[in-house]
């Protein structure tokens, strides 16, 4: 009986497919042209949808950067004057390449050490001339999570360690830190959600995850007996781009005993853009984003937004990086610097709407001087 039944099912499937195909083609004009927006007289909507839309390369779903990209979209959206599209991407290294090569990417979130890595390896020509930053962002903490038999970073030498996927912040910063500390681990590059499962079987000794704390990867992870975070001591070898920080029981109550903390390092994130010439449409689009971002910055410092927004000082300098011209001009013209209002091409209605947020930014700037 199975043969006739399967044949009947196949016949029905083919009939449905044929009907669907006929339906699709029946919607195409007889001239053979597809029913595009231009064909049906909606060409103006194409310009309206794209003219003031900016794409932000965020990162992996389990990382903090993609949440920040989504929160920027929520606060800054003011269609048709500005629309922000957050994108799930490969992470810090991949985001720079997306900024350079991928259509639709105007802004990216990456790590402060990324330019130095590209220059040192010679993989992207004249990269420091092609990339600019808007502001130094929050700190991403380095998480090193290991099996019970691993007690120090040195114990990972010769062991399999996952550095997340290629292009991620773990791939970038984790690789740099391990190399500087001369820890010759066997690096593997798989999604760390999968790597955690491989730790249970002993296939992998540990994982390196570089993202803002607390991260869902660990807050939602069921503790395994003996699994633990390793300390990453701050040393002279790490003083150029990195800062000392810690993971606490408040960050990960399921993994760190009450009142305890784990010493680690952090790397500043960067809100970066392509170095567009000032007389181009792409420059004006990014400049408008900067205007909105600076004007409405105070909104990010309130719930329900990520608490790491409170780490950000828009005026902070970033060694080794050059600030985007529009952002530099806005900072120079900010109330805290000169008493002048921001002057870009934000529509008048948007300026009026953001007046309250600008007052918040003034108060915040005056009480948070630039870090040296």
Order of alpha helices (4+ residues) and beta strands (2+ residues): alpha-alpha-beta-alpha-beta-alpha-beta-alpha-alpha-beta-beta-alpha-beta-alpha-beta-alpha-beta-beta-beta-alpha-alpha-alpha-alpha-alpha
